[in-house]
Amino acid sequence: MPEYTKPELKPVAEKMISRVHGICETGSGSIPLSDILGLFPGIPSDIADQIGDRGDIDFSGGNLENTGDEKDIKFDVAGKHLKVIIPPQMKGKYECLSNRFRLSFEHDYTIRGCAKILWGWVCTNLKKIDVSDERIFIDFDNEMADVTIKFE
């Protein structure tokens, strides 16, 4: 499981914690999908332009949802060919904890992360994102794809 130290993501995480906690307090709200993807290390900033028309993830009563055209976005990071597939409908749950939040996605309604290997693309589903003031944990179906980002 890759582990990174990215202190520059701490303010991004803290802002997102504040936004999600505000949604938990009011019971509903929305956050642009591109802002959520901003928590992933190595994803190029221009991806926000490519998913902009997907709009916001809507949060209400513990549930989250986003609908739009499927996106299949390819990019390179450190010489690796990667892609993110965003399905036509995303669904899941959200929860706020003391100094963090968790987004959990339904298996058939989640982002897929893919890497190109010799014979083609190998993909795995995003299960959850756990964001605290100390780290971001990105949990995929395949444990080898899990990512932890520490801030210090």
C-alpha positions as CSV (number, residue, x, y, z in Angstrom):
1,M,0.0,0.0,0.0
2,P,1.6,3.3,-1.1
3,E,2.1,5.9,1.6
4,Y,3.0,9.5,0.9
5,T,3.8,12.6,3.0
6,K,2.1,15.6,1.4
7,P,1.9,18.6,3.8
8,E,0.5,20.7,1.1
9,L,-2.7,18.7,1.2
10,K,-3.4,19.4,4.9
11,P,-5.2,22.8,4.2
12,V,-7.2,21.1,1.4
13,A,-8.2,18.3,3.8
14,E,-9.1,20.8,6.6
15,K,-11.3,22.8,4.3
16,M,-13.0,19.7,3.1
17,I,-13.6,18.5,6.7
18,S,-15.2,21.9,7.5
19,R,-17.4,21.7,4.4
20,V,-18.6,18.2,5.1
21,H,-19.2,18.9,8.8
22,G,-21.3,21.9,7.7
23,I,-23.4,19.5,5.6
24,C,-23.7,17.1,8.5
25,E,-25.0,20.0,10.7
26,T,-27.6,21.2,8.2
27,G,-28.5,17.7,6.9
28,S,-27.9,18.5,3.3
29,G,-25.6,20.3,0.8
30,S,-23.3,19.8,-2.1
31,I,-19.6,19.8,-3.0
32,P,-18.2,19.7,-6.5
33,L,-17.0,16.3,-7.6
34,S,-13.7,17.9,-8.7
35,D,-13.0,19.1,-5.2
36,I,-13.3,15.5,-3.9
37,L,-10.9,14.3,-6.6
38,G,-8.5,17.1,-5.4
39,L,-7.9,14.9,-2.3
40,F,-6.2,12.3,-4.5
41,P,-2.4,12.8,-4.9
42,G,-1.0,12.9,-8.4
43,I,-4.2,13.6,-10.3
44,P,-3.4,16.5,-12.7
45,S,-5.3,19.7,-11.9
46,D,-6.7,19.9,-15.5
47,I,-8.9,16.9,-14.6
48,A,-11.2,19.3,-12.9
49,D,-11.9,20.8,-16.3
50,Q,-12.7,17.4,-17.7
51,I,-15.2,16.5,-15.0
52,G,-16.7,20.0,-14.5
53,D,-20.0,19.2,-16.2
54,R,-20.6,16.4,-13.7
55,G,-21.4,19.1,-11.2
56,D,-21.7,18.5,-7.5
57,I,-22.0,15.5,-5.2
58,D,-25.3,16.0,-3.4
59,F,-25.4,15.1,0.3
60,S,-28.7,14.5,2.2
61,G,-29.6,12.5,5.3
62,G,-26.4,10.5,5.2
63,N,-26.6,9.6,1.5
64,L,-24.5,11.0,-1.3
65,E,-25.2,11.0,-5.1
66,N,-23.9,12.4,-8.3
67,T,-25.2,11.8,-11.9
68,G,-24.0,12.7,-15.3
69,D,-22.2,11.4,-18.4
70,E,-19.7,8.7,-17.8
71,K,-16.1,10.0,-17.8
72,D,-13.0,8.0,-18.8
73,I,-10.0,10.2,-18.1
74,K,-6.5,9.1,-18.9
75,F,-3.4,10.7,-17.5
76,D,0.3,9.9,-16.7
77,V,1.9,10.2,-13.3
78,A,5.6,9.5,-12.8
79,G,5.7,7.5,-16.0
80,K,2.6,5.4,-15.1
81,H,-0.4,5.3,-17.4
82,L,-3.5,5.7,-15.3
83,K,-7.1,6.5,-15.7
84,V,-10.2,7.3,-13.6
85,I,-13.6,6.1,-14.7
86,I,-16.6,8.0,-13.2
87,P,-19.8,6.0,-13.8
88,P,-23.1,7.7,-14.9
89,Q,-24.4,7.5,-11.3
90,M,-22.4,7.6,-8.1
91,K,-24.1,6.6,-4.8
92,G,-23.0,6.0,-1.3
93,K,-23.0,7.2,2.3
94,Y,-21.3,9.9,4.3
95,E,-20.6,10.3,8.0
96,C,-19.0,12.9,10.2
97,L,-16.8,11.9,13.0
98,S,-15.0,14.2,15.6
99,N,-12.2,15.6,13.4
100,R,-12.8,13.7,10.2
101,F,-15.3,12.5,7.7
102,R,-15.8,9.3,5.6
103,L,-17.4,8.9,2.2
104,S,-18.3,5.2,1.4
105,F,-19.4,4.3,-2.1
106,E,-21.7,1.5,-3.3
107,H,-19.8,-1.1,-5.3
108,D,-21.6,-0.6,-8.7
109,Y,-21.8,3.2,-8.3
110,T,-18.3,4.3,-7.6
111,I,-15.2,5.7,-9.2
112,R,-12.8,3.2,-10.7
113,G,-9.0,3.7,-10.6
114,C,-7.1,1.9,-13.4
115,A,-3.4,1.3,-14.3
116,K,-2.2,0.2,-17.7
117,I,0.0,-2.9,-17.6
118,L,1.3,-5.0,-20.5
119,W,-1.9,-6.4,-21.9
120,G,-4.4,-3.7,-20.9
121,W,-6.1,-1.9,-18.1
122,V,-6.4,-3.3,-14.6
123,C,-9.1,-1.5,-12.6
124,T,-10.4,-1.4,-9.0
125,N,-13.3,0.2,-7.3
126,L,-13.1,3.0,-4.8
127,K,-14.7,1.8,-1.5
128,K,-14.2,4.8,0.7
129,I,-12.3,8.0,1.4
130,D,-11.5,8.8,5.1
131,V,-10.2,12.3,5.7
132,S,-8.9,13.5,9.0
133,D,-6.7,16.4,10.1
134,E,-3.8,14.0,10.2
135,R,-4.2,11.9,7.0
136,I,-6.3,10.9,3.9
137,F,-6.9,7.2,3.5
138,I,-8.2,6.1,0.0
139,D,-9.5,2.6,0.2
140,F,-10.0,0.5,-3.0
141,D,-11.4,-3.0,-3.4
142,N,-7.8,-4.2,-4.2
143,E,-5.7,-3.5,-1.0
144,M,-2.6,-3.1,-3.1
145,A,-4.2,0.1,-4.6
146,D,-5.0,1.7,-1.2
147,V,-3.3,5.0,-0.6
148,T,-2.4,6.8,2.7
149,I,-1.4,10.5,2.6
150,K,0.1,11.8,5.8
151,F,0.5,15.5,6.4
152,E,3.7,15.4,8.5
